[in-house]
Amino acid sequence: MGGRVTTVERAYQLASSGEVFSLTEIRKQLRAEGYHDAPAHLAGVALVTELRRLLAVSRKANQGEA
């Protein structure tokens, strides 16, 4: 198989990575990586809620490292 991960998979990766801190940053990073369909894929309420949860968990984990 191979190729690039889907837009939603990449959004989850970014949200969990600790490299971005908001949905706006996720969207900007996705566009920078060539995921031009990001706005359409990141419009669902459930997905946005889950990404925000992952961002909060990642932020909390990073604070614990400081």
CHARMM internal coordinates of N, CA and C (Angstrom, degrees):
IC EDIT
DIST 1 N 1 CA 1.4433
DIST 1 CA 1 C 1.5105
ANGL 1 N 1 CA 1 C 107.19
DIST 1 C 2 N 1.1711
ANGL 1 CA 1 C 2 N 130.51
DIHE 1 N 1 CA 1 C 2 N -124.27
DIST 2 N 2 CA 1.4437
ANGL 1 C 2 N 2 CA 126.17
DIHE 1 CA 1 C 2 N 2 CA -179.57
DIST 2 CA 2 C 1.4986
ANGL 2 N 2 CA 2 C 110.76
DIHE 1 C 2 N 2 CA 2 C 115.98
DIST 2 C 3 N 1.2859
ANGL 2 CA 2 C 3 N 113.29
DIHE 2 N 2 CA 2 C 3 N -174.00
DIST 3 N 3 CA 1.4576
ANGL 2 C 3 N 3 CA 118.47
DIHE 2 CA 2 C 3 N 3 CA -179.48
DIST 3 CA 3 C 1.5053
ANGL 3 N 3 CA 3 C 111.46
DIHE 2 C 3 N 3 CA 3 C 90.16
DIST 3 C 4 N 1.2736
ANGL 3 CA 3 C 4 N 113.33
DIHE 3 N 3 CA 3 C 4 N -174.89
DIST 4 N 4 CA 1.4549
ANGL 3 C 4 N 4 CA 122.15
DIHE 3 CA 3 C 4 N 4 CA -174.82
DIST 4 CA 4 C 1.5292
ANGL 4 N 4 CA 4 C 110.62
DIHE 3 C 4 N 4 CA 4 C -84.66
DIST 4 C 5 N 1.3267
ANGL 4 CA 4 C 5 N 116.06
DIHE 4 N 4 CA 4 C 5 N 150.76
DIST 5 N 5 CA 1.4612
ANGL 4 C 5 N 5 CA 120.25
DIHE 4 CA 4 C 5 N 5 CA 176.14
DIST 5 CA 5 C 1.5207
ANGL 5 N 5 CA 5 C 109.46
DIHE 4 C 5 N 5 CA 5 C -70.84
DIST 5 C 6 N 1.3173
ANGL 5 CA 5 C 6 N 116.18
DIHE 5 N 5 CA 5 C 6 N 161.60
DIST 6 N 6 CA 1.4586
ANGL 5 C 6 N 6 CA 119.79
DIHE 5 CA 5 C 6 N 6 CA -179.52
DIST 6 CA 6 C 1.5215
ANGL 6 N 6 CA 6 C 110.82
DIHE 5 C 6 N 6 CA 6 C -70.53
DIST 6 C 7 N 1.3005
ANGL 6 CA 6 C 7 N 115.65
DIHE 6 N 6 CA 6 C 7 N 166.47
DIST 7 N 7 CA 1.4594
ANGL 6 C 7 N 7 CA 122.06
DIHE 6 CA 6 C 7 N 7 CA 179.34
DIST 7 CA 7 C 1.5223
ANGL 7 N 7 CA 7 C 111.09
DIHE 6 C 7 N 7 CA 7 C -58.27
DIST 7 C 8 N 1.3148
ANGL 7 CA 7 C 8 N 116.81
DIHE 7 N 7 CA 7 C 8 N -45.60
DIST 8 N 8 CA 1.4594
ANGL 7 C 8 N 8 CA 120.74
DIHE 7 CA 7 C 8 N 8 CA -178.08
DIST 8 CA 8 C 1.5271
ANGL 8 N 8 CA 8 C 110.49
DIHE 7 C 8 N 8 CA 8 C -67.52
DIST 8 C 9 N 1.3219
ANGL 8 CA 8 C 9 N 117.73
DIHE 8 N 8 CA 8 C 9 N -42.54
DIST 9 N 9 CA 1.4695
ANGL 8 C 9 N 9 CA 120.23
DIHE 8 CA 8 C 9 N 9 CA 177.17
DIST 9 CA 9 C 1.5238
ANGL 9 N 9 CA 9 C 110.90
DIHE 8 C 9 N 9 CA 9 C -58.90
DIST 9 C 10 N 1.3212
ANGL 9 CA 9 C 10 N 116.60
DIHE 9 N 9 CA 9 C 10 N -43.97
DIST 10 N 10 CA 1.4640
ANGL 9 C 10 N 10 CA 120.28
DIHE 9 CA 9 C 10 N 10 CA -179.78
DIST 10 CA 10 C 1.5289
ANGL 10 N 10 CA 10 C 110.77
DIHE 9 C 10 N 10 CA 10 C -65.62
DIST 10 C 11 N 1.3247
ANGL 10 CA 10 C 11 N 117.42
DIHE 10 N 10 CA 10 C 11 N -37.83
DIST 11 N 11 CA 1.4625
ANGL 10 C 11 N 11 CA 120.78
DIHE 10 CA 10 C 11 N 11 CA 177.09
DIST 11 CA 11 C 1.5273
ANGL 11 N 11 CA 11 C 110.24
DIHE 10 C 11 N 11 CA 11 C -61.10
DIST 11 C 12 N 1.3219
ANGL 11 CA 11 C 12 N 117.32
DIHE 11 N 11 CA 11 C 12 N -42.29
DIST 12 N 12 CA 1.4630
ANGL 11 C 12 N 12 CA 121.24
DIHE 11 CA 11 C 12 N 12 CA 176.77
DIST 12 CA 12 C 1.5280
ANGL 12 N 12 CA 12 C 110.51
DIHE 11 C 12 N 12 CA 12 C -63.05
DIST 12 C 13 N 1.3183
ANGL 12 CA 12 C 13 N 116.87
DIHE 12 N 12 CA 12 C 13 N -42.68
DIST 13 N 13 CA 1.4652
ANGL 12 C 13 N 13 CA 120.04
DIHE 12 CA 12 C 13 N 13 CA 178.50
DIST 13 CA 13 C 1.5234
ANGL 13 N 13 CA 13 C 111.11
DIHE 12 C 13 N 13 CA 13 C -59.88
DIST 13 C 14 N 1.3161
ANGL 13 CA 13 C 14 N 115.96
DIHE 13 N 13 CA 13 C 14 N -45.83
DIST 14 N 14 CA 1.4598
ANGL 13 C 14 N 14 CA 120.32
DIHE 13 CA 13 C 14 N 14 CA -179.73
DIST 14 CA 14 C 1.5296
ANGL 14 N 14 CA 14 C 111.61
DIHE 13 C 14 N 14 CA 14 C -64.38
DIST 14 C 15 N 1.3249
ANGL 14 CA 14 C 15 N 116.53
DIHE 14 N 14 CA 14 C 15 N -43.40
DIST 15 N 15 CA 1.4560
ANGL 14 C 15 N 15 CA 120.46
DIHE 14 CA 14 C 15 N 15 CA -178.91
DIST 15 CA 15 C 1.5257
ANGL 15 N 15 CA 15 C 111.47
DIHE 14 C 15 N 15 CA 15 C -62.09
DIST 15 C 16 N 1.3082
ANGL 15 CA 15 C 16 N 116.75
DIHE 15 N 15 CA 15 C 16 N -33.76
DIST 16 N 16 CA 1.4655
ANGL 15 C 16 N 16 CA 121.89
DIHE 15 CA 15 C 16 N 16 CA -177.95
DIST 16 CA 16 C 1.5240
ANGL 16 N 16 CA 16 C 113.16
DIHE 15 C 16 N 16 CA 16 C -86.95
DIST 16 C 17 N 1.3081
ANGL 16 CA 16 C 17 N 116.94
DIHE 16 N 16 CA 16 C 17 N -13.50
DIST 17 N 17 CA 1.4615
ANGL 16 C 17 N 17 CA 121.39
DIHE 16 CA 16 C 17 N 17 CA -170.12
DIST 17 CA 17 C 1.5262
ANGL 17 N 17 CA 17 C 115.23
DIHE 16 C 17 N 17 CA 17 C -76.03
DIST 17 C 18 N 1.3115
ANGL 17 CA 17 C 18 N 116.77
DIHE 17 N 17 CA 17 C 18 N -26.46
DIST 18 N 18 CA 1.4568
ANGL 17 C 18 N 18 CA 119.62
DIHE 17 CA 17 C 18 N 18 CA -173.30
DIST 18 CA 18 C 1.5195
ANGL 18 N 18 CA 18 C 112.62
DIHE 17 C 18 N 18 CA 18 C 82.98
DIST 18 C 19 N 1.3219
ANGL 18 CA 18 C 19 N 117.27
DIHE 18 N 18 CA 18 C 19 N 2.23
DIST 19 N 19 CA 1.4664
ANGL 18 C 19 N 19 CA 122.09
DIHE 18 CA 18 C 19 N 19 CA -179.35
DIST 19 CA 19 C 1.5239
ANGL 19 N 19 CA 19 C 112.19
DIHE 18 C 19 N 19 CA 19 C -87.30
DIST 19 C 20 N 1.3251
ANGL 19 CA 19 C 20 N 116.80
DIHE 19 N 19 CA 19 C 20 N -20.80
DIST 20 N 20 CA 1.4653
ANGL 19 C 20 N 20 CA 121.58
DIHE 19 CA 19 C 20 N 20 CA 179.25
DIST 20 CA 20 C 1.5227
ANGL 20 N 20 CA 20 C 108.21
DIHE 19 C 20 N 20 CA 20 C -127.63
DIST 20 C 21 N 1.3332
ANGL 20 CA 20 C 21 N 116.07
DIHE 20 N 20 CA 20 C 21 N 157.37
DIST 21 N 21 CA 1.4521
ANGL 20 C 21 N 21 CA 119.31
DIHE 20 CA 20 C 21 N 21 CA -172.35
DIST 21 CA 21 C 1.5195
ANGL 21 N 21 CA 21 C 114.44
DIHE 20 C 21 N 21 CA 21 C -126.97
DIST 21 C 22 N 1.3337
ANGL 21 CA 21 C 22 N 117.21
DIHE 21 N 21 CA 21 C 22 N 3.67
DIST 22 N 22 CA 1.4573
ANGL 21 C 22 N 22 CA 119.79
DIHE 21 CA 21 C 22 N 22 CA 179.85
DIST 22 CA 22 C 1.5223
ANGL 22 N 22 CA 22 C 110.07
DIHE 21 C 22 N 22 CA 22 C -155.89
DIST 22 C 23 N 1.3201
ANGL 22 CA 22 C 23 N 114.83
DIHE 22 N 22 CA 22 C 23 N 165.69
DIST 23 N 23 CA 1.4631
ANGL 22 C 23 N 23 CA 120.11
DIHE 22 CA 22 C 23 N 23 CA 176.04
DIST 23 CA 23 C 1.5255
ANGL 23 N 23 CA 23 C 110.70
DIHE 22 C 23 N 23 CA 23 C -63.95
DIST 23 C 24 N 1.3224
ANGL 23 CA 23 C 24 N 116.03
DIHE 23 N 23 CA 23 C 24 N -35.29
DIST 24 N 24 CA 1.4614
ANGL 23 C 24 N 24 CA 119.92
DIHE 23 CA 23 C 24 N 24 CA 177.66
DIST 24 CA 24 C 1.5197
ANGL 24 N 24 CA 24 C 110.51
DIHE 23 C 24 N 24 CA 24 C -60.28
DIST 24 C 25 N 1.3252
ANGL 24 CA 24 C 25 N 116.04
DIHE 24 N 24 CA 24 C 25 N -44.11
DIST 25 N 25 CA 1.4644
ANGL 24 C 25 N 25 CA 120.01
DIHE 24 CA 24 C 25 N 25 CA 178.85
DIST 25 CA 25 C 1.5297
ANGL 25 N 25 CA 25 C 111.39
DIHE 24 C 25 N 25 CA 25 C -65.93
DIST 25 C 26 N 1.3259
ANGL 25 CA 25 C 26 N 117.08
DIHE 25 N 25 CA 25 C 26 N -37.38
DIST 26 N 26 CA 1.4719
ANGL 25 C 26 N 26 CA 119.86
DIHE 25 CA 25 C 26 N 26 CA 176.64
DIST 26 CA 26 C 1.5190
ANGL 26 N 26 CA 26 C 108.97
DIHE 25 C 26 N 26 CA 26 C -61.12
DIST 26 C 27 N 1.3131
ANGL 26 CA 26 C 27 N 116.74
DIHE 26 N 26 CA 26 C 27 N -47.98
DIST 27 N 27 CA 1.4744
ANGL 26 C 27 N 27 CA 120.31
DIHE 26 CA 26 C 27 N 27 CA -178.93
DIST 27 CA 27 C 1.5335
ANGL 27 N 27 CA 27 C 111.36
DIHE 26 C 27 N 27 CA 27 C -61.15
DIST 27 C 28 N 1.3348
ANGL 27 CA 27 C 28 N 116.97
DIHE 27 N 27 CA 27 C 28 N -42.88
DIST 28 N 28 CA 1.4714
ANGL 27 C 28 N 28 CA 120.51
DIHE 27 CA 27 C 28 N 28 CA 179.18
DIST 28 CA 28 C 1.5201
ANGL 28 N 28 CA 28 C 110.93
DIHE 27 C 28 N 28 CA 28 C -63.07
DIST 28 C 29 N 1.3299
ANGL 28 CA 28 C 29 N 116.50
DIHE 28 N 28 CA 28 C 29 N -43.66
DIST 29 N 29 CA 1.4531
ANGL 28 C 29 N 29 CA 120.00
DIHE 28 CA 28 C 29 N 29 CA -179.43
DIST 29 CA 29 C 1.5235
ANGL 29 N 29 CA 29 C 111.10
DIHE 28 C 29 N 29 CA 29 C -65.58
DIST 29 C 30 N 1.3071
ANGL 29 CA 29 C 30 N 116.76
DIHE 29 N 29 CA 29 C 30 N -41.29
DIST 30 N 30 CA 1.4695
ANGL 29 C 30 N 30 CA 120.25
DIHE 29 CA 29 C 30 N 30 CA 178.16
DIST 30 CA 30 C 1.5295
ANGL 30 N 30 CA 30 C 110.56
DIHE 29 C 30 N 30 CA 30 C -60.79
DIST 30 C 31 N 1.3226
ANGL 30 CA 30 C 31 N 116.86
DIHE 30 N 30 CA 30 C 31 N -44.63
DIST 31 N 31 CA 1.4750
ANGL 30 C 31 N 31 CA 119.69
DIHE 30 CA 30 C 31 N 31 CA 178.13
DIST 31 CA 31 C 1.5230
ANGL 31 N 31 CA 31 C 110.30
DIHE 30 C 31 N 31 CA 31 C -61.90
DIST 31 C 32 N 1.3385
ANGL 31 CA 31 C 32 N 116.48
DIHE 31 N 31 CA 31 C 32 N -41.75
DIST 32 N 32 CA 1.4680
ANGL 31 C 32 N 32 CA 120.46
DIHE 31 CA 31 C 32 N 32 CA 179.93
DIST 32 CA 32 C 1.5290
ANGL 32 N 32 CA 32 C 111.53
DIHE 31 C 32 N 32 CA 32 C -62.89
DIST 32 C 33 N 1.3278
ANGL 32 CA 32 C 33 N 116.18
DIHE 32 N 32 CA 32 C 33 N -29.73
DIST 33 N 33 CA 1.4593
ANGL 32 C 33 N 33 CA 121.06
DIHE 32 CA 32 C 33 N 33 CA 179.57
DIST 33 CA 33 C 1.5281
ANGL 33 N 33 CA 33 C 112.60
DIHE 32 C 33 N 33 CA 33 C -88.66
DIST 33 C 34 N 1.3293
ANGL 33 CA 33 C 34 N 116.64
DIHE 33 N 33 CA 33 C 34 N 2.76
DIST 34 N 34 CA 1.4533
ANGL 33 C 34 N 34 CA 120.58
DIHE 33 CA 33 C 34 N 34 CA 175.75
DIST 34 CA 34 C 1.5184
ANGL 34 N 34 CA 34 C 115.20
DIHE 33 C 34 N 34 CA 34 C 92.93
DIST 34 C 35 N 1.3116
ANGL 34 CA 34 C 35 N 117.03
DIHE 34 N 34 CA 34 C 35 N 11.16
DIST 35 N 35 CA 1.4715
ANGL 34 C 35 N 35 CA 120.82
DIHE 34 CA 34 C 35 N 35 CA 176.52
DIST 35 CA 35 C 1.5292
ANGL 35 N 35 CA 35 C 108.11
DIHE 34 C 35 N 35 CA 35 C -88.02
DIST 35 C 36 N 1.3030
ANGL 35 CA 35 C 36 N 116.39
DIHE 35 N 35 CA 35 C 36 N 76.95
DIST 36 N 36 CA 1.4565
ANGL 35 C 36 N 36 CA 121.32
DIHE 35 CA 35 C 36 N 36 CA -174.66
DIST 36 CA 36 C 1.5231
ANGL 36 N 36 CA 36 C 112.96
DIHE 35 C 36 N 36 CA 36 C -73.34
DIST 36 C 37 N 1.3327
ANGL 36 CA 36 C 37 N 116.75
DIHE 36 N 36 CA 36 C 37 N -12.31
DIST 37 N 37 CA 1.4615
ANGL 36 C 37 N 37 CA 121.03
DIHE 36 CA 36 C 37 N 37 CA 178.49
DIST 37 CA 37 C 1.5244
ANGL 37 N 37 CA 37 C 111.89
DIHE 36 C 37 N 37 CA 37 C -90.18
DIST 37 C 38 N 1.3213
ANGL 37 CA 37 C 38 N 118.06
DIHE 37 N 37 CA 37 C 38 N 6.91
DIST 38 N 38 CA 1.4626
ANGL 37 C 38 N 38 CA 122.38
DIHE 37 CA 37 C 38 N 38 CA -175.51
DIST 38 CA 38 C 1.5264
ANGL 38 N 38 CA 38 C 113.98
DIHE 37 C 38 N 38 CA 38 C -54.83
DIST 38 C 39 N 1.3248
ANGL 38 CA 38 C 39 N 120.37
DIHE 38 N 38 CA 38 C 39 N -46.29
DIST 39 N 39 CA 1.4712
ANGL 38 C 39 N 39 CA 118.45
DIHE 38 CA 38 C 39 N 39 CA -178.20
DIST 39 CA 39 C 1.5275
ANGL 39 N 39 CA 39 C 113.07
DIHE 38 C 39 N 39 CA 39 C -56.41
DIST 39 C 40 N 1.3119
ANGL 39 CA 39 C 40 N 117.22
DIHE 39 N 39 CA 39 C 40 N -40.35
DIST 40 N 40 CA 1.4583
ANGL 39 C 40 N 40 CA 120.62
DIHE 39 CA 39 C 40 N 40 CA 179.99
DIST 40 CA 40 C 1.5256
ANGL 40 N 40 CA 40 C 111.69
DIHE 39 C 40 N 40 CA 40 C -68.54
DIST 40 C 41 N 1.3236
ANGL 40 CA 40 C 41 N 116.39
DIHE 40 N 40 CA 40 C 41 N -38.19
DIST 41 N 41 CA 1.4645
ANGL 40 C 41 N 41 CA 120.61
DIHE 40 CA 40 C 41 N 41 CA -177.20
DIST 41 CA 41 C 1.5238
ANGL 41 N 41 CA 41 C 112.96
DIHE 40 C 41 N 41 CA 41 C -77.84
DIST 41 C 42 N 1.3101
ANGL 41 CA 41 C 42 N 117.92
DIHE 41 N 41 CA 41 C 42 N -23.14
DIST 42 N 42 CA 1.4616
ANGL 41 C 42 N 42 CA 121.11
DIHE 41 CA 41 C 42 N 42 CA -176.42
DIST 42 CA 42 C 1.5222
ANGL 42 N 42 CA 42 C 111.52
DIHE 41 C 42 N 42 CA 42 C -106.35
DIST 42 C 43 N 1.3144
ANGL 42 CA 42 C 43 N 116.77
DIHE 42 N 42 CA 42 C 43 N 34.85
DIST 43 N 43 CA 1.4565
ANGL 42 C 43 N 43 CA 120.94
DIHE 42 CA 42 C 43 N 43 CA -176.85
DIST 43 CA 43 C 1.5252
ANGL 43 N 43 CA 43 C 113.03
DIHE 42 C 43 N 43 CA 43 C -101.47
DIST 43 C 44 N 1.3147
ANGL 43 CA 43 C 44 N 118.10
DIHE 43 N 43 CA 43 C 44 N -17.55
DIST 44 N 44 CA 1.4606
ANGL 43 C 44 N 44 CA 120.88
DIHE 43 CA 43 C 44 N 44 CA -176.28
DIST 44 CA 44 C 1.5182
ANGL 44 N 44 CA 44 C 113.23
DIHE 43 C 44 N 44 CA 44 C -72.63
DIST 44 C 45 N 1.3166
ANGL 44 CA 44 C 45 N 115.56
DIHE 44 N 44 CA 44 C 45 N 140.00
DIST 45 N 45 CA 1.4618
ANGL 44 C 45 N 45 CA 121.57
DIHE 44 CA 44 C 45 N 45 CA -177.59
DIST 45 CA 45 C 1.5242
ANGL 45 N 45 CA 45 C 110.83
DIHE 44 C 45 N 45 CA 45 C -61.42
DIST 45 C 46 N 1.3077
ANGL 45 CA 45 C 46 N 118.41
DIHE 45 N 45 CA 45 C 46 N -45.05
DIST 46 N 46 CA 1.4661
ANGL 45 C 46 N 46 CA 121.28
DIHE 45 CA 45 C 46 N 46 CA -178.22
DIST 46 CA 46 C 1.5236
ANGL 46 N 46 CA 46 C 111.02
DIHE 45 C 46 N 46 CA 46 C -63.49
DIST 46 C 47 N 1.3073
ANGL 46 CA 46 C 47 N 117.37
DIHE 46 N 46 CA 46 C 47 N -42.73
DIST 47 N 47 CA 1.4637
ANGL 46 C 47 N 47 CA 121.13
DIHE 46 CA 46 C 47 N 47 CA -179.83
DIST 47 CA 47 C 1.5308
ANGL 47 N 47 CA 47 C 110.47
DIHE 46 C 47 N 47 CA 47 C -66.12
DIST 47 C 48 N 1.3078
ANGL 47 CA 47 C 48 N 117.46
DIHE 47 N 47 CA 47 C 48 N -45.31
DIST 48 N 48 CA 1.4643
ANGL 47 C 48 N 48 CA 121.52
DIHE 47 CA 47 C 48 N 48 CA 179.33
DIST 48 CA 48 C 1.5291
ANGL 48 N 48 CA 48 C 109.87
DIHE 47 C 48 N 48 CA 48 C -60.80
DIST 48 C 49 N 1.3200
ANGL 48 CA 48 C 49 N 117.37
DIHE 48 N 48 CA 48 C 49 N -42.09
DIST 49 N 49 CA 1.4622
ANGL 48 C 49 N 49 CA 121.37
DIHE 48 CA 48 C 49 N 49 CA 178.42
DIST 49 CA 49 C 1.5254
ANGL 49 N 49 CA 49 C 110.63
DIHE 48 C 49 N 49 CA 49 C -61.59
DIST 49 C 50 N 1.3109
ANGL 49 CA 49 C 50 N 116.99
DIHE 49 N 49 CA 49 C 50 N -44.55
DIST 50 N 50 CA 1.4644
ANGL 49 C 50 N 50 CA 120.97
DIHE 49 CA 49 C 50 N 50 CA 179.81
DIST 50 CA 50 C 1.5244
ANGL 50 N 50 CA 50 C 111.63
DIHE 49 C 50 N 50 CA 50 C -66.34
DIST 50 C 51 N 1.3133
ANGL 50 CA 50 C 51 N 118.03
DIHE 50 N 50 CA 50 C 51 N -41.15
DIST 51 N 51 CA 1.4646
ANGL 50 C 51 N 51 CA 120.41
DIHE 50 CA 50 C 51 N 51 CA 177.75
DIST 51 CA 51 C 1.5253
ANGL 51 N 51 CA 51 C 110.71
DIHE 50 C 51 N 51 CA 51 C -63.65
DIST 51 C 52 N 1.3220
ANGL 51 CA 51 C 52 N 117.36
DIHE 51 N 51 CA 51 C 52 N -40.62
DIST 52 N 52 CA 1.4651
ANGL 51 C 52 N 52 CA 120.24
DIHE 51 CA 51 C 52 N 52 CA 177.09
DIST 52 CA 52 C 1.5271
ANGL 52 N 52 CA 52 C 111.13
DIHE 51 C 52 N 52 CA 52 C -62.86
DIST 52 C 53 N 1.3265
ANGL 52 CA 52 C 53 N 116.60
DIHE 52 N 52 CA 52 C 53 N -38.55
DIST 53 N 53 CA 1.4569
ANGL 52 C 53 N 53 CA 120.64
DIHE 52 CA 52 C 53 N 53 CA 177.74
DIST 53 CA 53 C 1.5253
ANGL 53 N 53 CA 53 C 110.33
DIHE 52 C 53 N 53 CA 53 C -63.49
DIST 53 C 54 N 1.3242
ANGL 53 CA 53 C 54 N 116.49
DIHE 53 N 53 CA 53 C 54 N -44.91
DIST 54 N 54 CA 1.4676
ANGL 53 C 54 N 54 CA 120.75
DIHE 53 CA 53 C 54 N 54 CA 179.06
DIST 54 CA 54 C 1.5230
ANGL 54 N 54 CA 54 C 111.18
DIHE 53 C 54 N 54 CA 54 C -63.72
DIST 54 C 55 N 1.3189
ANGL 54 CA 54 C 55 N 117.20
DIHE 54 N 54 CA 54 C 55 N -40.08
DIST 55 N 55 CA 1.4673
ANGL 54 C 55 N 55 CA 120.64
DIHE 54 CA 54 C 55 N 55 CA 176.81
DIST 55 CA 55 C 1.5257
ANGL 55 N 55 CA 55 C 110.89
DIHE 54 C 55 N 55 CA 55 C -60.17
DIST 55 C 56 N 1.3241
ANGL 55 CA 55 C 56 N 116.69
DIHE 55 N 55 CA 55 C 56 N -42.84
DIST 56 N 56 CA 1.4606
ANGL 55 C 56 N 56 CA 120.76
DIHE 55 CA 55 C 56 N 56 CA -179.91
DIST 56 CA 56 C 1.5223
ANGL 56 N 56 CA 56 C 111.07
DIHE 55 C 56 N 56 CA 56 C -65.48
DIST 56 C 57 N 1.3161
ANGL 56 CA 56 C 57 N 117.42
DIHE 56 N 56 CA 56 C 57 N -42.67
DIST 57 N 57 CA 1.4653
ANGL 56 C 57 N 57 CA 121.33
DIHE 56 CA 56 C 57 N 57 CA 178.87
DIST 57 CA 57 C 1.5195
ANGL 57 N 57 CA 57 C 109.88
DIHE 56 C 57 N 57 CA 57 C -63.03
DIST 57 C 58 N 1.3079
ANGL 57 CA 57 C 58 N 116.56
DIHE 57 N 57 CA 57 C 58 N -44.62
DIST 58 N 58 CA 1.4612
ANGL 57 C 58 N 58 CA 121.15
DIHE 57 CA 57 C 58 N 58 CA 179.98
DIST 58 CA 58 C 1.5215
ANGL 58 N 58 CA 58 C 111.15
DIHE 57 C 58 N 58 CA 58 C -63.69
DIST 58 C 59 N 1.3238
ANGL 58 CA 58 C 59 N 115.87
DIHE 58 N 58 CA 58 C 59 N -42.94
DIST 59 N 59 CA 1.4671
ANGL 58 C 59 N 59 CA 120.82
DIHE 58 CA 58 C 59 N 59 CA 178.99
DIST 59 CA 59 C 1.5297
ANGL 59 N 59 CA 59 C 110.05
DIHE 58 C 59 N 59 CA 59 C -61.60
DIST 59 C 60 N 1.3307
ANGL 59 CA 59 C 60 N 116.94
DIHE 59 N 59 CA 59 C 60 N -43.80
DIST 60 N 60 CA 1.4572
ANGL 59 C 60 N 60 CA 121.64
DIHE 59 CA 59 C 60 N 60 CA 179.96
DIST 60 CA 60 C 1.5307
ANGL 60 N 60 CA 60 C 110.59
DIHE 59 C 60 N 60 CA 60 C -63.96
DIST 60 C 61 N 1.3220
ANGL 60 CA 60 C 61 N 117.38
DIHE 60 N 60 CA 60 C 61 N -41.49
DIST 61 N 61 CA 1.4645
ANGL 60 C 61 N 61 CA 121.63
DIHE 60 CA 60 C 61 N 61 CA 179.05
DIST 61 CA 61 C 1.5229
ANGL 61 N 61 CA 61 C 110.28
DIHE 60 C 61 N 61 CA 61 C -64.05
DIST 61 C 62 N 1.3173
ANGL 61 CA 61 C 62 N 117.59
DIHE 61 N 61 CA 61 C 62 N -40.66
DIST 62 N 62 CA 1.4606
ANGL 61 C 62 N 62 CA 121.20
DIHE 61 CA 61 C 62 N 62 CA 179.52
DIST 62 CA 62 C 1.5256
ANGL 62 N 62 CA 62 C 111.93
DIHE 61 C 62 N 62 CA 62 C -68.25
DIST 62 C 63 N 1.3087
ANGL 62 CA 62 C 63 N 117.46
DIHE 62 N 62 CA 62 C 63 N -32.72
DIST 63 N 63 CA 1.4686
ANGL 62 C 63 N 63 CA 120.89
DIHE 62 CA 62 C 63 N 63 CA 177.63
DIST 63 CA 63 C 1.5288
ANGL 63 N 63 CA 63 C 109.68
DIHE 62 C 63 N 63 CA 63 C -67.08
DIST 63 C 64 N 1.3088
ANGL 63 CA 63 C 64 N 116.37
DIHE 63 N 63 CA 63 C 64 N -34.17
DIST 64 N 64 CA 1.4473
ANGL 63 C 64 N 64 CA 120.82
DIHE 63 CA 63 C 64 N 64 CA 179.17
DIST 64 CA 64 C 1.5201
ANGL 64 N 64 CA 64 C 112.39
DIHE 63 C 64 N 64 CA 64 C -68.67
DIST 64 C 65 N 1.3416
ANGL 64 CA 64 C 65 N 117.45
DIHE 64 N 64 CA 64 C 65 N -23.95
DIST 65 N 65 CA 1.4602
ANGL 64 C 65 N 65 CA 122.10
DIHE 64 CA 64 C 65 N 65 CA 179.52
DIST 65 CA 65 C 1.5203
ANGL 65 N 65 CA 65 C 111.69
DIHE 64 C 65 N 65 CA 65 C -81.34
DIST 65 C 66 N 1.3329
ANGL 65 CA 65 C 66 N 116.59
DIHE 65 N 65 CA 65 C 66 N -23.35
DIST 66 N 66 CA 1.4704
ANGL 65 C 66 N 66 CA 120.34
DIHE 65 CA 65 C 66 N 66 CA -175.64
DIST 66 CA 66 C 1.4953
ANGL 66 N 66 CA 66 C 113.18
DIHE 65 C 66 N 66 CA 66 C -73.21
END
COOR INIT
IC SEED 1 N 1 CA 1 C
IC BUILD
